[in-house]
Amino acid sequence: MQKIFNLLIVATLLTSLTACHRGYTVYGELPVEEMNGSMVYLRNIADGSMLDSTTIQDGKFEFTGKTEQPCMVSVFAASATTRYMSNIVLEKGKIHINVINDSLYGTPLNDLYYNSFTADTASARLEGVLRDLSAKYYTCTTPDEQVAVAAEYSVAMSAYEAYKLEQNRQVFQKNKDNIIGAYALSELVNLQDESMTYHKLDSIMSHSGKAINDFEPLRMARKWLFNIDNTSEGKNYVDIDGIDFATGEPAKLSSMLNKEQVTLLDFWASWCGPCRKEITDNLVRLYTKYNSKGLNIIGIDVWDKIPDHKKAVEDLGITYPQLIDTTKTATDNYGINSIPAILLLDKDGKIIKRNIRGEAIETAIVEALGLKK
């Protein structure tokens, strides 16, 4: 359930609010008794800001304003225990939205959005399967039952993701000249469509009209995919500005590399459990084993606080160099959206391997050093 919820949250985070000014009426319903008297917002998903707000009264609310061109927004409200969120297209006319059942109608693009996505019964059925399996998991009484349900959930999630990919491909093909098509194209990137490379997306956008090229999530996606392509295997590393943890002085990744060694880059943070496990299970041991044979490891500390990093270095017994990412751009420049992220560079700074974990790390090191494991 958590993964599907995250997918829905990430999906809304890829909607765009550019060029929203003032020319629409939104008639909203959120018929939940505990929400009466609460605030509901029109949310700028691009930067998280709230564009407008009003109070829910008797399960209803209303927004009015003007818009110079259609743009996608999120209607958002929350209680102490539940978040409510639905996407709409702000365009001239009367827009009707029920946040509970996601019914949406009243203007051409909102009708199109609803019919393309929300009204899809197959998608709803697959989401229902995931919810049921999630609930079933928490009622399991033995570890074996949990393993079996988790396996079912994984299969169901794969089916759901495959269906959503095909759905968005079809929606884009039918809507290449409007914001619904732009949204569907951004979803293909969000859902990690393997065929959606930087070069493919760049080509699509280069041959598309204003609705596609003005959609901010697609601009961001193109930049993201470029950074992944730019730091793929066979490409040279990208330099990182930060602080050398050992000295406390400003430093660059390039200044910490040694042309006599292959270098393992570990993007991590003190609060990241899988990062800490990778360090204790593998990296500390591998540094001790192979440092004298030509291996360097550099930890790239991201999304962290220096005092927390300092404590983690001590607790985990890390002795290899650490670079603190003070510009908060390291993960963006490498197209990294989750940590740990581990890359191996050759002596010339070329990326040999990307996204290696567990036993694959030592295998890659041994191969790069020309050793026998």
Disulfide bonds with the S-S distance in Angstrom:
Cys20-Cys71 2.03
Cys272-Cys275 2.36
